[in-house]
């Protein structure tokens, strides 16, 4: 049990350091606690339990496998967050190689568990969900490692690898949370699948999709970050593309655009009072469509204003209904009702990262200027 608790502390420390951008407060030299033993939960209350074989799946097997990637993940965090920040691109590529080696070893371990475990085992019931969460966590590290070079990679060929890694990792993260009903990547299938994914019934069948819509913290932040990075890639591609005919874009990336818009609206419909996510997706979708249609900068600017107005007009009735329901449920006089409303913020406080000073390091007073400006230097800092 002590090993399990310490392993949990390590995971919390890693995640908080990655998300906050602060240095890791625990070093491997500061502890000698071994990884958890391979016991099922019911064995912990037995006298002198015997650990199961390493290749035998238990309720702690995923945690043990993830612990094996601790050195690789810690190296990424130290490279990104430690001061002074003097890392080079060559070091980034070296860390990428080391991290992928650990990632592949973890995948082989989890796939072996998946093949050898019996569906009747109690510990296997959540195996698929746990594997997807682990994949999300590691993809976040891989994306974060290359994110400092994503902006330069938008117009400098020497960083094209990092640009591709960030985009591909973001797409994988989005698809883990909002999977397509089919694995076929034809344009027709993707468009139809995007519509199906927006269906509430499809969303309800996916635990990660529900967590991204009804929770705060890791899951909605991963989803919105992935969507923004994909949309920036689309925007950059459309601005850089030169063609006398229609500009072609990757349909798998384009499908994320409408899905993200639908998802952020769904979040508001389920009770979130912060509409920043939906507003941002509406504005970015309008920007992409304007670029695809070859509109001028003034026309795109007008479209952004209309998209912002649309988001407000869409969300206002929902917010008014929430306020009315709150008044009905609260009862009492108007002063008491007003006090209750002011003391009841949205559950998803993590949407606050959409504030310009929290999400974008633009060096500009206009938080939307990066969308209409032709310069690719202004890219959000998301790790």
C-alpha positions in Angstrom: 0.0 0.0 0.0 2.9 2.4 0.8 4.4 1.9 -2.6 1.0 2.5 -4.3 0.6 5.8 -2.4 4.1 7.0 -3.3 3.5 6.0 -6.9 0.4 8.1 -6.9 2.3 11.1 -5.4 4.9 10.8 -8.2 2.2 10.8 -10.9 0.5 13.9 -9.3 3.9 15.6 -9.1 4.7 14.9 -12.8 1.3 16.0 -14.0 1.2 19.2 -12.0 4.7 20.1 -13.2 3.8 19.5 -16.8 0.6 21.5 -16.7 1.9 24.4 -14.5 5.2 24.8 -16.3 7.1 24.6 -13.0 10.1 22.5 -12.1 9.6 19.0 -10.8 9.8 19.0 -7.0 10.8 15.4 -6.7 14.1 13.9 -7.9 14.8 10.1 -8.3 17.8 10.7 -6.0 15.5 11.7 -3.2 13.6 8.5 -2.7 14.3 4.7 -2.9 10.7 3.4 -2.9 10.3 0.6 -5.4 7.3 0.5 -7.8 4.1 -1.2 -6.5 4.1 -4.9 -6.2 1.9 -6.9 -8.7 -1.0 -7.5 -6.4 -4.7 -7.4 -6.9 -6.6 -5.1 -4.4 -8.0 -8.0 -2.4 -4.5 -9.4 -1.8 -3.6 -6.3 0.2 -5.7 -7.4 3.2 -4.4 -10.9 3.2 -1.5 -12.1 5.4 1.8 -12.5 3.6 0.4 -12.2 0.1 2.5 -13.5 -2.8 3.0 -11.1 -5.7 1.8 -12.4 -9.1 4.2 -12.8 -12.1 5.1 -9.6 -14.0 3.3 -10.8 -17.1 0.1 -11.6 -15.2 -2.4 -8.8 -15.4 -3.7 -7.3 -12.1 -5.4 -4.2 -10.9 -2.1 -2.4 -10.5 -0.4 -3.7 -13.7 -1.1 -0.5 -15.7 0.3 1.7 -12.9 3.5 -0.5 -12.8 3.9 -0.2 -16.6 3.4 3.5 -16.5 6.0 3.8 -13.7 8.6 2.3 -16.0 8.2 5.4 -18.2 8.9 7.7 -15.2 12.6 8.5 -16.1 11.6 9.4 -19.7 8.8 11.6 -18.7 10.8 13.3 -16.0 13.6 14.0 -18.5 11.0 15.8 -20.7 9.7 17.9 -17.8 13.2 18.9 -16.7 14.1 19.9 -20.3 11.0 22.0 -20.6 10.6 23.6 -17.2 14.0 23.7 -15.5 15.9 27.1 -15.3 17.8 28.3 -17.2 16.0 27.2 -20.3 19.0 26.4 -22.5 17.9 23.3 -24.3 18.8 22.9 -28.0 16.8 21.3 -30.8 19.4 18.4 -30.9 18.6 17.7 -27.3 14.9 17.7 -28.2 15.5 15.0 -30.8 17.5 12.9 -28.4 14.8 13.1 -25.8 12.3 12.2 -28.5 14.2 9.1 -29.3 14.5 8.1 -25.6 10.8 8.8 -25.0 9.6 6.8 -28.0 11.7 3.9 -26.8 10.0 3.9 -23.5 6.6 4.5 -25.2 7.0 1.5 -27.4 8.0 -0.7 -24.5 4.9 0.4 -22.6 2.7 -0.3 -25.6 4.2 -3.8 -26.0 3.5 -4.5 -22.3 -0.1 -3.3 -22.5 -0.8 -5.2 -25.7 0.5 -8.3 -24.0 -1.9 -7.8 -21.1 -4.7 -7.2 -23.6 -4.0 -10.5 -25.4 -3.4 -12.7 -22.4 -6.2 -11.4 -20.1 -9.5 -13.2 -19.8 -12.6 -11.0 -20.2 -14.0 -12.7 -17.1 -11.3 -11.3 -14.8 -12.5 -8.5 -12.6 -9.3 -6.5 -13.2 -9.9 -6.6 -17.0 -13.2 -4.8 -17.0 -11.5 -1.3 -17.2 -8.4 -2.4 -19.1 -9.4 -0.6 -22.4 -10.2 2.6 -20.6 -7.0 2.6 -18.7 -5.0 1.9 -21.8 -6.6 4.9 -23.5 -5.8 7.1 -20.5 -2.2 6.0 -20.5 -2.0 6.8 -24.2 -3.4 10.2 -23.6 -0.9 10.9 -20.9 2.1 9.9 -23.0 0.9 11.7 -26.1 0.7 14.8 -24.0 4.4 14.5 -23.1 5.4 13.9 -26.7 3.4 16.9 -27.9 4.8 19.1 -25.1 8.4 18.1 -25.9 8.0 19.4 -29.5 5.6 22.3 -28.9 8.4 25.0 -28.4 9.3 24.3 -32.0 5.8 24.1 -33.4 5.6 27.9 -34.0 9.0 28.1 -35.7 8.1 24.9 -37.6 5.2 26.6 -39.2 7.5 28.5 -41.6 11.0 27.0 -41.0 11.7 23.6 -42.7 14.3 22.6 -40.2 11.6 22.2 -37.5 9.1 20.4 -39.8 9.5 17.2 -37.8 8.4 18.9 -34.6 5.4 20.4 -36.4 4.4 17.0 -37.7 4.8 15.4 -34.3 2.6 18.1 -32.6 -0.1 17.8 -35.2 -0.2 14.0 -35.3 -0.1 13.8 -31.5 -2.9 16.3 -31.2 -5.0 14.4 -33.7 -4.4 11.2 -31.8 -5.4 12.9 -28.5 -8.6 14.2 -30.1 -9.5 10.8 -31.5 -8.9 9.1 -28.2 -11.4 11.4 -26.6 -13.8 11.8 -29.5 -13.3 8.6 -31.6 -14.7 8.2 -35.1 -17.2 5.3 -35.4 -15.2 4.0 -38.3 -11.4 3.7 -38.9 -11.7 4.4 -42.6 -10.2 7.7 -43.4 -11.9 8.5 -46.7 -13.3 12.0 -47.0 -16.9 10.8 -47.2 -16.5 8.6 -44.1 -14.8 11.3 -42.1 -17.6 13.9 -42.8 -20.3 11.4 -41.9 -18.4 10.2 -38.9 -17.9 13.7 -37.6 -21.7 14.2 -37.7 -22.1 10.9 -35.8 -19.5 11.9 -33.2 -21.5 15.1 -32.5 -24.5 12.9 -31.8 -25.1 12.9 -28.0 -25.8 9.1 -28.1 -22.4 8.5 -29.5 -20.8 10.7 -26.9 -22.6 8.9 -24.1 -21.0 5.6 -25.2 -17.5 6.9 -24.6 -16.2 7.5 -21.1 -13.4 9.8 -22.2 -15.9 11.9 -24.2 -18.1 12.2 -21.2 -15.2 13.2 -19.0 -14.2 15.9 -21.4 -17.7 17.3 -21.3 -18.7 16.9 -17.7 -15.4 17.2 -15.7 -12.6 19.6 -15.1 -8.9 19.2 -15.3 -6.9 16.9 -17.5 -9.5 15.7 -20.1 -11.2 19.0 -21.2 -7.8 20.7 -21.3 -6.3 18.0 -23.4 -9.2 18.2 -25.8 -9.3 22.0 -26.2 -5.5 22.1 -26.6 -5.5 19.4 -29.3 -8.3 21.2 -31.2 -6.6 24.6 -31.1 -3.3 23.1 -32.4 -5.0 21.3 -35.2 -6.9 24.5 -36.2 -3.6 26.5 -36.2 -2.1 23.9 -38.5 -5.1 24.2 -40.8 -4.9 28.0 -40.7 -1.1 27.9 -41.5 -1.6 25.5 -44.4 -4.3 27.5 -46.0 -2.3 30.8 -45.7 0.8 29.2 -47.1 -0.9 27.2 -49.9 -0.7 28.7 -53.4 -3.1 27.3 -55.9 -5.2 28.5 -58.8 -7.9 26.0 -57.9 -9.5 25.0 -54.6 -7.1 24.6 -51.8 -6.9 21.0 -50.5 -6.7 20.3 -46.7 -6.4 17.1 -44.7 -10.0 15.9 -44.1 -9.0 14.2 -40.9 -7.9 17.6 -39.5 -10.9 19.4 -41.0 -13.3 17.1 -39.3 -12.0 18.2 -35.9 -13.1 21.8 -36.6 -16.8 21.1 -36.5 -16.5 18.5 -33.9 -14.7 20.9 -31.5 -17.4 23.5 -32.2 -20.1 21.0 -31.4 -18.3 19.7 -28.3 -17.8 23.2 -26.8 -21.5 23.9 -27.3 -22.4 20.7 -25.7 -20.3 21.6 -22.6 -22.4 24.8 -22.3 -25.6 22.8 -22.8 -24.7 20.5 -19.9 -24.4 23.4 -17.4 -21.0 25.2 -18.0 -21.5 28.9 -17.6 -18.2 29.9 -19.2 -18.7 30.2 -23.0 -15.1 31.1 -23.9 -14.5 27.7 -25.4 -17.5 27.8 -27.8 -16.8 31.4 -28.7 -13.2 30.6 -29.6 -14.2 27.6 -31.7 -16.8 29.6 -33.6 -14.3 32.4 -34.4 -11.6 29.9 -35.4 -14.0 28.0 -37.6 -15.0 31.2 -39.3 -11.4 32.0 -39.9 -10.7 28.7 -41.5 -13.7 28.8 -43.7 -12.8 32.3 -44.9 -9.3 31.1 -45.9 -10.8 28.1 -47.7 -13.2 30.4 -49.6 -10.4 32.9 -50.5 -11.9 35.8 -48.7 -10.0 39.0 -48.1 -8.7 40.0 -44.7 -11.5 42.5 -44.2 -14.1 39.9 -45.2 -12.5 37.4 -42.7 -12.6 40.1 -40.0 -16.3 40.6 -40.6 -16.8 36.9 -40.4 -15.1 36.7 -37.1 -17.4 39.3 -35.7 -20.4 37.5 -36.9 -19.1 34.2 -35.5 -18.6 35.8 -32.1 -22.1 37.3 -32.2 -23.5 33.9 -33.2 -21.8 32.2 -30.2 -23.3 34.8 -27.8 -26.8 34.5 -29.4 -26.5 30.7 -29.1 -25.4 30.6 -25.5 -27.5 33.5 -24.1 -30.8 31.5 -24.0 -29.0 28.6 -22.3 -27.5 30.8 -19.7 -30.8 32.5 -19.1 -32.5 29.2 -18.6 -29.8 28.1 -16.2 -30.3 31.3 -14.2 -34.1 30.9 -14.2 -33.8 27.3 -13.0 -31.4 28.4 -10.3 -33.9 31.0 -9.1 -36.7 28.4 -9.1 -34.6 25.9 -7.1 -33.2 28.5 -4.7 -36.3 30.3 -3.7 -36.0 33.1 -1.1 -35.7 36.8 -1.8 -33.9 38.4 -4.7 -30.9 39.3 -2.6 -30.4 35.7 -1.5 -30.8 34.4 -5.0 -28.3 36.9 -6.4 -25.8 35.9 -3.7 -26.2 32.3 -4.5 -25.7 32.9 -8.2 -22.5 34.9 -7.6 -21.2 32.2 -5.3 -21.8 29.4 -7.8 -19.2 29.5 -10.5 -19.0 27.0 -13.3 -17.6 23.6 -12.4 -15.0 23.7 -15.2 -12.7 26.5 -13.9 -10.1 25.1 -16.2 -11.7 27.1 -19.0 -10.0 30.1 -17.5 -6.9 29.0 -19.4 -8.6 30.5 -22.4 -7.8 34.0 -21.1 -5.3 35.6 -23.4 -2.7 35.9 -20.6 -3.1 32.3 -19.6 -3.2 30.6 -23.0 -1.5 33.0 -25.4 1.9 34.6 -25.1 1.2 37.1 -27.9 2.9 40.3 -26.8 -0.1 42.1 -28.3 -3.1 43.9 -26.7 -5.5 42.3 -29.1 -6.2 38.6 -28.1 -7.7 37.8 -31.5 -5.0 39.5 -33.6 -3.2 36.2 -34.1 -6.1 34.8 -36.1 -6.1 37.6 -38.8 -2.4 38.4 -38.8 -0.3 36.8 -41.5 2.6 36.3 -39.1 3.1 32.8 -37.9 5.2 33.9 -34.9 2.2 34.3 -32.6 1.4 30.7 -31.6 -0.2 29.8 -28.2 2.0 28.3 -25.5 0.1 25.3 -24.4 2.4 23.1 -22.2 
